[in-house]
């Protein structure tokens, strides 16, 4: 299913197709965006020889990804599904001056993972 979905996306005609230069990333090897309506689209991320398809990605998220200082951090914090299993997210809360109560609660959640 995954390989056929990937082939369907990459061979279809889309109104908007864009690719990010990920050469500065230490682990994201490619990123390409496909959209029919220039609002939502498919984002295909290449990581260590594997391709991951993200569906219904808003074009604003794609544009923000392309401007990110770190593609990996953006991917982990904005695109990757599932619970955060590292403390990087807590550091981001601290950097953005979130209330100490929220940071303490986040640290408690990490202990349960």
Protein Blocks (a to p, Z undefined) as FASTA:
>chain_A
ZZmmmmmmmmpccfbdcdddfklpckbgbdcdddfklmaccddddeehiacddehiafkl
mmmmmmpmblklmmmmmmmgcjdfbfklmmmmmmnopafklmmmmmmmmmmZZ
